[in-house]
Amino acid sequence: MGAVLGAGAGPTGAGLRAALVSGAATGYPSGRRDARDAAPLRVAMLAPPWIPVPPPGYGGIECVVQLLCDGLVERGVQVTLFAAPGSRSRAEVRPVLPRTYPDRIERALHEVDHVGRVFDAVDDARRHGRPFDVIHDHCGFTAFAMADRISTPVVHTLHGPFDADTVEFYRQHAGKAAAVAISRSQSMAAPRELRIAAVVPNPTDVDACRYSSEKDDYLLWMGRMVPEKGPHRAIAAARAAGVPLMLAGPVQPGQEEFFRSEVAPHVDDDRVRYLGEVGGAAKERLFASARGLLMPIRWPEPFGMVMVEALSAGTPVIAFPEGAAPEIVEHGTTGFLVADEDEMAAAIADLPVIDSATCRARAKLRFGKSEIAARYEATYRAVIRDQSAPSLPGPELGLTKMLPDASAGLVMSDTGS
């Protein structure tokens, strides 16, 4: 949780982004408040419209929303969750649309309808004397683009990667809402005009994760069957090391040819097994019992929740140093960062030197839902103070405050990541 940097007291614009990445922003310990922060916040949590919270199967954003709501409620924050029908939460749940749309994800009609109804509800709450202090948006692009239509401050979590289209979008609408990056890597890819209020990683409920210090002989790869996630590279590394590999994850539309040509020929139900999409208790057992998780990614992964899930189960991670992986895997402490399949195969032999209890403890310290909820609460308060300031120096500055990077060991723990 970060101290406020007043105008002229710290870096702004490009310098501010550099301070974020280097961990140079100053701060105070999470959970500390001043007198202005004594009143409980009222937060409108805006989940996507497609599937319920928590998700019945695949649904990374919905899992994040669930854990964040739990953590905020535990801190005394008054959270109203606007989400798909069938959602459950410790927060007050307000279903928005009449049904879910799991087969129409990202269709504009449903997202716009969902966001428009929520904005109407926020306006109604203000008219009836029960205003929300902030809207926390996890819902695609509509709320961000329309954030200047509503007087309530909007905090928008950047859940996806930046590409040419999203960079153009955020550059056009940059001044309308405050953004939260989920990794320093993702923040550095953002257009310079975008107001990055903080870097806050995705939360996990480490205490609820199954843990085992006794490991089976297999390695694990989990994710979508796409080249950038590297299931074929995991197969090559595991075969070179002579260790069995379990593959788990969906083959989504458009991924069938890659799976048929690069993955399926190696699946022999002995040295390489494909389990399909796995959830619930079966997924927890896979994480807890694996010798290690392989993460041979070749793209700027914005976060990589699968790595945190493995660490929470006491399972070390071997990853390529792409995207957010170096911010999650602490080389030699919770796993290894390697350059290619050959180095990955060699590192598999060193997995026994990684302590499983340390993996779990580090995951809780750095990514536990209580810590992440505290940092989001600090972000909300900083955004609210910024919007209520009598004047802003201009679009280059955006937020005059910068919260320390919650994913960086420089700020929240005793060792760097």
Secondary structure, DSSP 8 states (H G I E B T S, - for coil): -B----TTSS--HHHHHHHHHHT-S-B--TT---GGG-S--EEEEE--SSS-SS-SSS-HHHHHHHHHHHHHHHTT-EEEEEE-TT---SSEEEE-SSS--TTSTT-HHHHHHHHHHHHHHHHHHHHTT---SEEEE-STTHHHHTGGGSSS-EEEEE-S---HHHHHHHHHHGGGSEEEESSHHHHHHS-TTS-EEEE----B-GGGS---SS--S-EEEES-S-GGG-HHHHHHHHHHHT--EEEE----TT-HHHIIIIIGGG--SSSEEE--S--HHHHHHHHHH-SEEEE---S--S--HHHHHHHHTT--EEE-S-TTHHHH--BTTTEEE-SSHHHHHHHHTTGGGS-HHHHHHHHHHHHBHHHHHHHHHHHHHHHHHHHHSS----TTTS-S-----TT-HHHHSSS--
